[in-house]
C-alpha cells in the first residue's frame, strides 16, 4: 500500500437543507510521483461534492481534499447515521484502489401537510369527505384526527382515528359528517367544520372544510303545499258560503208558488240511462291469404308488414365475434343508463356506460362465447339501509350458456341505481376480469377472479349506498 488517508472528523452531523464539510488527508508513501482521483460512493454520493477531484503528490508529501455534504430537506434524507465512502484511484497503480469510510448523521425533521378531498361536501343526512395526510419529513409520524365546529352542529365518525405514516408516504382518513338536526323545508345551509391532525407536543394542524346541508324536501314543494292548502281552504269557505244561499232561494220560490212539500201521487220518472261510450275507430289488421291449392306462387293481394331492425343485444354482438373467431374467448355487454336507455353493445375491454355525465347504471346485458356460459347478480341501492351500504337484489344469480343474453339489474322506471355486480364464467372455472367507473371515485383498478384458488367470482363497483356505477369494462 503506497497511500495513507485520514478523515477529519471521521463522524459529522448535518441538518437537512444545510451543509457540512469533512477534510480528507492523503499522503503518498510510495517512491514515485502519483496522481490520485477522488470519487464519492454510497447512498450519500448524490449529495456529496469532492474538491479538488484529483491531487498530484510527490513521494512523502501530504495533500488534502474537502468533502461537502448537502442533504436536501426531503424524506429521502433519512434521519440518523448514514455511512459514506470515497474511492481513491492512483493513476500509476489503478489496481491499488483505497476506499476510506466515514459516518454522517442527518438530524431528524418533521413536516406534515393535510388536505380535504373534496373541501366542500353536500348531503341531506350525511357528508363523506376524505382527509389526505402527507408526511414530508424524514421520520415516522404518529397522529390522531378529530373533528369540531362552532355550535356543535355536526357529529363526526372518523376512521381510522389514529395513523402512523412513514417518511414520504401519505395516509387517507375517511370522515362521515352527520347533522344533529334535519332541515325539513327551506334552502340549504353551510356548516363550516374543522378536522385537526394532532401530534404529541406539537400545535394541531387544522384543516377547514364546509358541509352544505340540504333540506329534506325541496323549497318548491313547500311552496306548492302552501298554495294547495290556501286553495283548499278558499274552496271550502266558498262552498260553505254558497250552500245556504241556494236553500234560501228554493224556500222562497216554494212559498211564492204555494206548492205543497208532499210528494206527488203520480209515479216518479226514472233518471235517464248514461250514454253508451263511443268505441274508438280501429283499423282492421290485414290477414295473409293462403296460397291457392296446387301452388301458384307467393304473390298475394295484401300489403306486406314493415319489418323493424332487430335490437343488437350483447348476444348478437358476441355471436358475430364467435363466427369470426370460432376458437376464441369473447365477452360482449351493454349498459342501461338512467334517462338514456341501452347503450350500443361493445366487447372485450371497451367502455359501456357514460363517464362524466353524472348518469347512473340501472342494468347490464352480458353475453359470452368460448367460456361455457356466464352468471351474475346486481348489487343495488338500498333505500332502507342502516349501515350505509346497498344490497343484492332478490334474484341471487342469473346464469346463461354461451351466446345467450344475461340480464342483471332492472330497467323499470323506478329501478334502483346499480352500485356494483358479481360475475363469473364457467361456474367459476374460467377467468373473467372487470373494472368499474364509480361516481365521484373514477375508474377502479382491474380485478380478476382466481379459478382454482377458491375465488370463483369477482366483484366490481362500490358498497357505498350513496354512490353508483357509471361505466364498466369486461375481458375474459
Secondary structure, 3 states (H helix, E strand, C coil): CCEEEEEECCEEEECCCCCEEEEEEEEECCCCCEEEEEEEECCCHHHEEEECCEEEECCCCEEEEEEEECCCCCCCCCCEEEEEEEEEEECCCCCCCEEEEEEEEECCCCCEEEEEECCEEEECCCECCEEEEEECCCCCEEEEEEEECCCCCEEEEEECCEEEECCCCEEEEEEEEEECCCCCCCCCEEEEEEEEEECCCCCCEEEEEEEEECCCCCHHHHHHHHHHHHHHHHHHHHHHHHHHHHHHHHHHHHHHHCCCCCCCCCCCCCCCCCCCCCCCCCCCCCCCCCCCCCCCCCCCCCCCCCCCCCCCCHHHHHHHHHHHCCCCCEEEEEEEECCCEECCCEECCCCEECCCCCCCEEEEEEEEECCCCEEEEEEECCCCCCCCECEECCCCCEEECCCCCEEEECCCCCCCCEEEEEEEEHHHCECCEEEEEECCCEECCCEECECCCCECCEEEECCECCCCEEEEEEEC
